[in-house]
Amino acid sequence: MKLHVKKGDTVMVIAGEDKGKTGKVLAVYPEKNRAIVEGRNLVKKHTKPNAKNTQGGIVEQEAPIHLSNLMVMDGKTPTRIGRRVSEKTGKLVRYSKKSGEEIK
């Protein structure tokens, strides 16, 4: 399944509590149509003490955000994503609908 968001992309959240904020995509879950964005959609999770966290307690961590609420950033502006065959390589590449440039 082809998605407009990939791991490592800088995205803007366009809906929800973090609307207007940007962050880097840490993971994408295509089967659920969700992605985890660094520092966005933070939730508090109650954890028991374990070897990694001997204290236990309440930990803040990122929760997945639906892909429909994310837009890829092209420089400093959010943009829609299209796909086309590259003239140089002949492969399918993502491009910015706003500027027309390829997105790496």
Residue pairs with C-beta under 8 A, 6 or more apart in sequence:
1 30
2 83
3 28
3 30
3 67
4 67
4 72
4 80
4 81
4 94
5 11
5 25
5 28
5 35
5 67
5 70
5 72
6 25
6 28
6 94
7 25
7 26
7 27
7 28
8 24
8 25
9 24
9 25
9 72
9 73
9 103
10 22
10 23
10 24
10 25
10 72
10 73
11 22
11 23
11 24
11 25
11 35
11 37
11 70
11 71
11 72
11 73
12 20
12 21
12 22
12 70
12 71
12 73
12 78
13 19
13 20
13 21
13 22
13 23
13 37
13 40
13 41
13 65
13 69
13 70
14 20
14 69
14 70
14 71
14 78
15 68
15 69
16 41
16 65
16 69
17 41
18 40
18 41
21 40
22 73
23 37
23 38
23 39
23 40
24 37
24 38
25 35
25 36
25 37
25 38
25 70
26 35
26 36
26 37
26 38
26 62
27 35
27 36
28 34
28 35
28 36
28 67
29 35
29 64
32 64
33 66
33 67
33 68
34 64
34 65
34 66
34 67
35 64
35 65
35 67
35 70
36 62
36 63
36 64
36 65
37 62
37 65
37 70
38 62
39 62
40 62
40 65
41 62
41 63
41 64
41 65
42 60
42 61
42 62
42 63
43 60
43 61
43 62
43 63
44 58
44 59
44 60
45 58
45 59
45 60
45 61
46 57
46 58
46 59
47 53
47 56
47 57
47 58
47 59
48 56
49 55
49 56
50 56
53 59
71 78
71 79
71 80
72 78
72 79
72 81
72 96
72 103
73 79
74 96
74 98
74 99
74 101
74 103
75 99
77 98
79 96
79 97
79 98
79 99
80 96
80 97
80 98
81 94
81 95
81 96
81 97
81 103
82 94
82 95
82 96
82 97
83 92
83 93
83 94
83 95
84 92
84 93
84 95
85 91
85 92
85 93
86 92
86 93
86 102
93 102
93 103
94 102
94 103
95 101
95 102
95 103
96 102
96 103
